């Protein structure tokens, strides 16, 4: 979180977001054989962009950003850093 910014949600909603994200990541594995593994997922929301990157050991990196980022660049730069 950048200094001086207020969170858009409270801690309870954060927990719900993480649980939902974890479930989605696990369910996507069902299609790995047909489509290949998920490298990242992106949600373009009304106020923010949410990117999730499956990691080893069932962990997930969650990145949120404002909507002004370059969608053709930033998510792929994060992916490169993770490899």
Helices and strands as residue ranges (DSSP letters): H 11-28, G 29-31, H 32-35, E 41-44, E 49-54, G 56-58, E 60-65, H 74-82
